[in-house]
Amino acid sequence: DHVVGALISLVLASSTSHSLRYFETAVSEPGQGLPQFISVGYVDDQQYVQYDSDTKEALPLVPWIRKVEKEDPQYWHTETQIYHGAELVFRGNLQNLLNRYNQSGGEWKAGEAQSHTPPPQ
């Protein structure tokens, strides 16, 4: 959370507008190469982090986000715990949908997009 706050502060200090978005998807029947849950984070249009139910680890994808570890060595461990919590919620919600609509099989997907764009200065 400290780094996200630093990221947001950095974005707000910039003279241009930026966005921070997360996309999360869960599927009822994962297939080859398709995990049951995946979450990806973007700053503007650049993916900077990914977590999925196969690796169960938040993975930094760009060099600039890796600098966070110098300020907070536990950052990626904490992020992994947060993403794992989201995975459990999504899987539970998907199971509730399947139960509610009496679906015993087939492929169902649940996804959510979150977008955080700071207000213009």
N, C-alpha and C positions, 0 to 999 in steps of 0.2 A: 504494500500500500504506500510505503514511503516513496518508492521509485515512481509509482504511478502519479503520485502527487508532484514529484519532481518533473516527470514528463509533462504533466498538465501545466505546471508553472512555466516550463520551457516553451510550451506551445503558446501560452498566453502572452509571454514576453515577446514573442515573434511579431513582426509587423504584418505577416500574412496569416490567413486563416488555415487551420489544420483540423483534422478529424481523427478521433480514436474510435475504432469500431471492433466489435467482436461478433463472430458468427459461430453458432453452436448447432450441431445436428446430431440427432439420435435415430437409429434405425432398429426395427424389431428383429430383423434377421440379418446380421452382418454377413457379408460375402467375402470372397477372396479379394484381399486388398482393400476392403471396406470395413473399418472398425465400427463397433456398435455406437460409439460416441466420438465426436471430434469437435474441437474448439480452436478457432484461429483468431488472432488479433492483428489488426492493421492500424498503422499510423499513416494517414492519407491513403494512398493506394499501395503501400508497401507492407507486406506481411512480415511481422517481427517475432511472432511466437506461435507455437502450435502445441496442442496437447491432444492425445487420443487414447482410447481405451486399450489399445494394444501396447503402447509404450508406457502408459501411465506416468508420463513425465512431461513437464512443461519444457519445451526446447526453444532456446533463443535462436533466431534465424538470421539476424543481421549483426555485424560487428558492433555497431553503436550501442545496442541494448546490452551487450555483454559487459560493458563498463559498469553496469549496476552492481555487479558482484564485488567490485572494489569497495563500494560504500556499504553494501549489505551482503555479506557472504551467504546468508541464509535465504536470500531473495527467491531463488529458483525453487528451493525446497518449499517455501511458503506458497509460491504461485502454484506449484504442483498440487499442494493440499487444497487450494481454492478450486482449481480445475476439477480435481477428483470429486469434491463436493457437488459441483455443477453436474458432473457425470451422473452421480447417484440421483440427483433431483430429476434430471432429464429421463433417466431410465425408469424411475418410479412413475413419472407423469405419462410416459409412453405406455407402461404396463396398465395404468389406470384407464387410458384411452382404449386399449385393447379389451380390457374387461368391460368397460361401459358399453362398448359397441359390439360385445360378444364376438370378438375376432380371436380365433384360435391359431391362426397362421397367416401366411402371406406377408408381404412387405409393407410396413407402415413407417412413415418418417415423421419426426417432429423436429422442427428447426425454429430458431429465433435469431434475429439480428438485433444487435444493440449498437446504437450510434451515439457518440458523444462529440459534438462540435461546439467548441467554445464560442461565446458570443463575440461579435466584432467589437474591436476597441474603438 
